[in-house]
Amino acid sequence: MSVNQRLVNKLTDNLFDGILQLKTRNECYEFFEDLCTINEIRDMSQRLEVARMLEAGEKYDQIEKETGASTATISRVKRCLKYGADGYLTVLSRLNELGGNKK
């Protein structure tokens, strides 16, 4: 998949280059705590878990029960998994390789 060109600009490039400089989980916590609200971090974490569960074949009701995600969020993540830029799939695959993509 290709990246949505509406996202590509110098500011976003700089953000992603900065994220790529983070070396530890603690550095990620510190940076994202400064960058995002707690709710934004929780929402992103929830979406990644929804993607993991969808890829594992879990049903909507189980995902909703375990993550607290709305059916709208689950549907959006499912749409991204099927028609998106493959970002979730890349991350999930790499987490699997590390053994870190666990329930």
MARLUM-467399 format. One record per residue: x, y, z of N, C-alpha, C in turn; residue in three letters; residue number from 1. Coordinates in steps of 0.05 Angstrom, whole numbers, padded with zeros to 5 digits. Each point is the difference from the previous one (the first is absolute). Layout:
# residues N
+--------+--------+--------+--------+--------+--------+--------+--------+--------+--------+-----+
|    n.X |    n.Y |    n.Z |   ca.X |   ca.Y |   ca.Z |    c.X |    c.Y |    c.Z | residu | num |
+--------+--------+--------+--------+--------+--------+--------+--------+--------+--------+-----+
|      X |      Y |      Z |      X |      Y |      Z |      X |      Y |      Z |    ALA | NUM |
...
+--------+--------+--------+--------+--------+--------+--------+--------+--------+--------+-----+
END
This chain:
# residues 103
+--------+--------+--------+--------+--------+--------+--------+--------+--------+--------+-----+
|    n.X |    n.Y |    n.Z |   ca.X |   ca.Y |   ca.Z |    c.X |    c.Y |    c.Z | residu | num |
+--------+--------+--------+--------+--------+--------+--------+--------+--------+--------+-----+
|  00017 | -00024 |  00000 | -00017 |  00024 |  00000 |  00018 |  00025 |  00000 |    MET |   1 |
| -00011 |  00021 | -00010 |  00014 |  00025 |  00000 | -00011 |  00018 |  00022 |    SER |   2 |
|  00017 |  00019 |  00008 | -00007 |  00019 |  00021 | -00019 |  00021 | -00012 |    VAL |   3 |
| -00019 |  00009 |  00016 | -00018 |  00022 | -00008 |  00017 |  00025 | -00003 |    ASN |   4 |
|  00002 |  00010 | -00023 |  00018 |  00023 | -00005 | -00009 |  00026 |  00014 |    GLN |   5 |
| -00025 |  00001 |  00009 | -00009 |  00023 |  00016 |  00014 |  00001 |  00027 |    ARG |   6 |
|  00011 | -00022 |  00009 |  00014 | -00001 |  00025 |  00029 |  00009 | -00002 |    LEU |   7 |
|  00011 | -00002 | -00024 |  00029 |  00004 | -00004 |  00006 |  00030 | -00002 |    VAL |   8 |
|  00016 |  00009 |  00019 |  00010 |  00028 |  00000 |  00024 |  00001 |  00018 |    ASN |   9 |
|  00014 |  00023 |  00000 |  00024 |  00003 |  00015 | -00004 | -00004 |  00030 |    LYS |  10 |
| -00022 |  00011 |  00010 | -00006 | -00002 |  00029 | -00004 | -00029 |  00009 |    LEU |  11 |
| -00016 | -00015 | -00016 | -00005 | -00028 |  00006 |  00025 | -00016 | -00003 |    THR |  12 |
|  00016 |  00005 | -00020 |  00026 | -00013 | -00004 |  00017 |  00004 |  00025 |    ASP |  13 |
|  00000 |  00024 |  00011 |  00016 |  00006 |  00023 | -00010 | -00015 |  00025 |    ASN |  14 |
| -00027 | -00001 |  00003 | -00011 | -00015 |  00022 |  00008 | -00030 | -00002 |    LEU |  15 |
| -00003 | -00012 | -00023 |  00007 | -00028 | -00003 |  00030 | -00005 |  00003 |    PHE |  16 |
|  00016 |  00018 | -00010 |  00029 | -00002 |  00004 |  00006 |  00001 |  00030 |    ASP |  17 |
| -00014 |  00017 |  00015 |  00004 |  00002 |  00029 | -00007 | -00026 |  00014 |    GLY |  18 |
| -00023 | -00011 | -00008 | -00009 | -00026 |  00012 |  00020 | -00022 | -00005 |    ILE |  19 |
|  00011 |  00000 | -00024 |  00020 | -00020 | -00007 |  00026 |  00003 |  00016 |    LEU |  20 |
|  00004 |  00022 |  00014 |  00024 |  00004 |  00017 | -00004 | -00011 |  00028 |    GLN |  21 |
| -00024 | -00007 |  00007 | -00005 | -00011 |  00027 |  00011 | -00028 |  00001 |    LEU |  22 |
|  00014 | -00006 |  00022 |  00014 | -00025 |  00002 | -00010 | -00019 |  00022 |    LYS |  23 |
| -00016 |  00010 |  00018 | -00010 | -00017 |  00022 | -00030 |  00004 |  00003 |    THR |  24 |
| -00012 | -00019 |  00013 | -00029 |  00003 |  00006 | -00004 |  00025 |  00018 |    ARG |  25 |
|  00018 |  00004 |  00019 | -00003 |  00023 |  00018 |  00002 |  00026 | -00015 |    ASN |  26 |
|  00018 |  00002 | -00020 |  00002 |  00024 | -00017 | -00026 |  00004 | -00015 |    GLU |  27 |
| -00013 | -00022 | -00009 | -00026 |  00002 | -00013 | -00021 |  00011 |  00019 |    CYS |  28 |
| -00001 | -00011 |  00024 | -00019 |  00010 |  00020 |  00004 |  00030 |  00004 |    TYR |  29 |
|  00025 |  00008 |  00004 |  00005 |  00029 |  00005 | -00008 |  00017 | -00023 |    GLU |  30 |
|  00008 | -00008 | -00024 | -00007 |  00017 | -00024 | -00030 |  00001 | -00005 |    PHE |  31 |
| -00013 | -00023 |  00000 | -00028 |  00000 | -00006 | -00017 |  00013 |  00023 |    PHE |  32 |
|  00010 | -00001 |  00024 | -00014 |  00014 |  00022 |  00001 |  00030 | -00005 |    GLU |  33 |
|  00023 |  00010 | -00010 |  00002 |  00028 | -00007 | -00016 |  00007 | -00025 |    ASP |  34 |
| -00001 | -00018 | -00019 | -00012 |  00006 | -00026 | -00030 | -00003 |  00000 |    LEU |  35 |
| -00010 | -00020 |  00014 | -00029 | -00007 | -00002 | -00013 |  00001 |  00028 |    CYS |  36 |
| -00026 |  00001 | -00001 | -00015 | -00002 |  00026 |  00000 | -00030 |  00008 |    THR |  37 |
| -00005 | -00005 |  00025 | -00002 | -00027 |  00009 | -00022 | -00015 | -00015 |    ILE |  38 |
| -00022 |  00013 | -00005 | -00022 | -00013 | -00016 |  00009 | -00007 | -00028 |    ASN |  39 |
|  00016 |  00017 | -00013 |  00009 | -00005 | -00027 |  00019 | -00025 |  00000 |    GLU |  40 |
|  00017 | -00002 |  00020 |  00018 | -00023 |  00002 | -00017 | -00025 |  00005 |    ILE |  41 |
| -00019 |  00001 |  00018 | -00018 | -00023 |  00005 | -00015 | -00008 | -00025 |    ARG |  42 |
| -00010 |  00020 | -00015 | -00015 | -00006 | -00024 |  00017 | -00015 | -00021 |    ASP |  43 |
|  00025 |  00010 | -00003 |  00018 | -00012 | -00020 |  00007 | -00029 |  00009 |    MET |  44 |
|  00005 | -00003 |  00026 |  00006 | -00027 |  00011 | -00023 | -00019 | -00004 |    SER |  45 |
| -00024 |  00011 |  00005 | -00024 | -00016 | -00004 | -00004 | -00009 | -00029 |    GLN |  46 |
|  00005 |  00018 | -00019 | -00003 | -00007 | -00028 |  00020 | -00021 | -00008 |    ARG |  47 |
|  00024 |  00001 |  00010 |  00020 | -00020 | -00007 | -00009 | -00028 |  00011 |    LEU |  48 |
| -00011 |  00000 |  00024 | -00010 | -00025 |  00012 | -00024 | -00010 | -00016 |    GLU |  49 |
| -00017 |  00018 | -00009 | -00023 | -00009 | -00017 |  00011 | -00012 | -00025 |    VAL |  50 |
|  00020 |  00012 | -00013 |  00011 | -00011 | -00024 |  00012 | -00028 |  00005 |    ALA |  51 |
|  00014 | -00003 |  00022 |  00012 | -00026 |  00007 | -00022 | -00021 |  00003 |    ARG |  52 |
| -00022 |  00007 |  00014 | -00021 | -00019 |  00005 | -00015 | -00006 | -00026 |    MET |  53 |
| -00005 |  00020 | -00017 | -00012 | -00006 | -00026 |  00017 | -00019 | -00017 |    LEU |  54 |
|  00026 |  00005 |  00000 |  00018 | -00017 | -00015 |  00000 | -00029 |  00011 |    GLU |  55 |
| -00005 | -00002 |  00026 | -00001 | -00026 |  00013 | -00027 | -00014 | -00004 |    ALA |  56 |
| -00019 |  00014 | -00014 | -00026 | -00012 | -00006 | -00021 |  00004 |  00022 |    GLY |  57 |
|  00005 |  00017 |  00019 | -00019 |  00005 |  00021 | -00025 |  00014 | -00011 |    GLU |  58 |
| -00023 | -00005 |  00012 | -00025 |  00012 | -00008 | -00004 |  00028 |  00014 |    LYS |  59 |
| -00016 |  00016 | -00013 | -00005 |  00027 |  00010 | -00008 |  00001 |  00029 |    TYR |  60 |
| -00019 | -00018 |  00008 | -00010 |  00002 |  00028 |  00023 | -00006 |  00020 |    ASP |  61 |
|  00017 | -00019 | -00007 |  00023 | -00006 |  00018 |  00020 |  00023 |  00001 |    GLN |  62 |
|  00005 |  00012 | -00023 |  00018 |  00023 | -00001 | -00011 |  00023 |  00016 |    ILE |  63 |
| -00026 |  00005 | -00004 | -00013 |  00022 |  00015 |  00002 | -00005 |  00030 |    GLU |  64 |
| -00005 | -00025 |  00008 |  00000 | -00007 |  00028 |  00029 |  00003 |  00012 |    LYS |  65 |
|  00020 | -00009 | -00014 |  00027 |  00000 |  00011 |  00014 |  00027 | -00002 |    GLU |  66 |
| -00006 |  00016 | -00020 |  00014 |  00025 | -00004 | -00016 |  00024 |  00008 |    THR |  67 |
| -00026 | -00002 |  00000 | -00017 |  00023 |  00005 | -00004 |  00017 | -00025 |    GLY |  68 |
|  00010 | -00009 | -00022 | -00003 |  00014 | -00025 | -00028 | -00001 | -00010 |    ALA |  69 |
| -00009 |  00022 | -00012 | -00027 |  00000 | -00012 |  00000 | -00016 | -00026 |    SER |  70 |
| -00024 | -00008 | -00009 | -00002 | -00014 | -00025 |  00010 |  00018 | -00023 |    THR |  71 |
| -00004 |  00026 |  00002 |  00009 |  00019 | -00020 |  00031 | -00001 | -00002 |    ALA |  72 |
|  00013 |  00000 |  00023 |  00030 | -00002 |  00000 |  00009 | -00027 | -00012 |    THR |  73 |
| -00013 | -00021 |  00008 |  00007 | -00027 | -00010 | -00003 |  00000 | -00030 |    ILE |  74 |
| -00022 |  00010 | -00010 | -00005 |  00001 | -00029 |  00021 |  00017 | -00014 |    SER |  75 |
|  00007 |  00022 |  00011 |  00020 |  00017 | -00012 |  00027 | -00014 | -00002 |    ARG |  76 |
|  00008 | -00013 |  00022 |  00025 | -00015 | -00001 | -00001 | -00023 | -00020 |    VAL |  77 |
| -00023 | -00014 | -00001 | -00003 | -00021 | -00019 |  00003 |  00010 | -00029 |    LYS |  78 |
| -00012 |  00023 | -00005 |  00002 |  00013 | -00027 |  00029 |  00006 | -00006 |    ARG |  79 |
|  00014 |  00011 |  00020 |  00029 |  00006 | -00005 |  00016 | -00026 | -00005 |    CYS |  80 |
| -00006 | -00021 |  00014 |  00014 | -00025 | -00004 | -00005 | -00010 | -00029 |    LEU |  81 |
| -00024 |  00004 | -00010 | -00007 | -00010 | -00027 |  00008 |  00019 | -00022 |    LYS |  82 |
| -00004 |  00026 |  00004 |  00003 |  00019 | -00022 |  00021 |  00022 |  00006 |    TYR |  83 |
|  00013 | -00002 |  00023 |  00018 |  00022 |  00008 |  00028 | -00003 | -00012 |    GLY |  84 |
|  00018 |  00014 |  00012 |  00028 |  00002 | -00009 |  00017 | -00022 |  00010 |    ALA |  85 |
| -00011 | -00020 |  00014 |  00014 | -00023 |  00011 |  00017 |  00007 |  00024 |    ASP |  86 |
| -00004 |  00023 |  00012 |  00015 |  00007 |  00024 | -00004 | -00018 |  00023 |    GLY |  87 |
| -00026 | -00007 |  00006 | -00005 | -00018 |  00021 |  00013 | -00027 | -00005 |    TYR |  88 |
| -00002 | -00010 | -00024 |  00011 | -00026 | -00007 |  00030 |  00000 |  00003 |    LEU |  89 |
|  00013 |  00021 | -00007 |  00030 |  00002 |  00003 |  00007 | -00002 |  00030 |    THR |  90 |
| -00013 |  00016 |  00016 |  00006 |  00001 |  00029 | -00007 | -00027 |  00013 |    VAL |  91 |
| -00023 | -00011 | -00006 | -00007 | -00026 |  00011 |  00019 | -00022 | -00007 |    LEU |  92 |
|  00009 |  00000 | -00025 |  00019 | -00020 | -00010 |  00026 |  00003 |  00015 |    SER |  93 |
|  00010 |  00024 |  00004 |  00025 |  00004 |  00013 | -00002 | -00006 |  00030 |    ARG |  94 |
| -00023 |  00006 |  00012 | -00004 | -00008 |  00028 |  00000 | -00030 |  00003 |    LEU |  95 |
| -00013 | -00014 | -00019 |  00000 | -00029 |  00000 |  00029 | -00011 | -00001 |    ASN |  96 |
|  00016 |  00012 | -00018 |  00028 | -00009 | -00003 |  00015 |  00004 |  00027 |    GLU |  97 |
| -00006 |  00021 |  00015 |  00013 |  00004 |  00025 | -00012 | -00016 |  00023 |    LEU |  98 |
| -00023 | -00012 | -00005 | -00014 | -00015 |  00020 | -00015 |  00019 |  00019 |    GLY |  99 |
| -00005 |  00025 | -00009 | -00012 |  00020 |  00017 | -00029 |  00006 | -00007 |    GLY | 100 |
| -00011 | -00015 | -00018 | -00028 |  00006 | -00008 | -00018 | -00021 |  00013 |    ASN | 101 |
| -00003 |  00003 |  00026 | -00015 | -00019 |  00015 | -00024 |  00013 |  00013 |    LYS | 102 |
| -00019 | -00017 |  00006 | -00024 |  00009 |  00014 |  00006 |  00008 |  00028 |    LYS | 103 |
+--------+--------+--------+--------+--------+--------+--------+--------+--------+--------+-----+
END
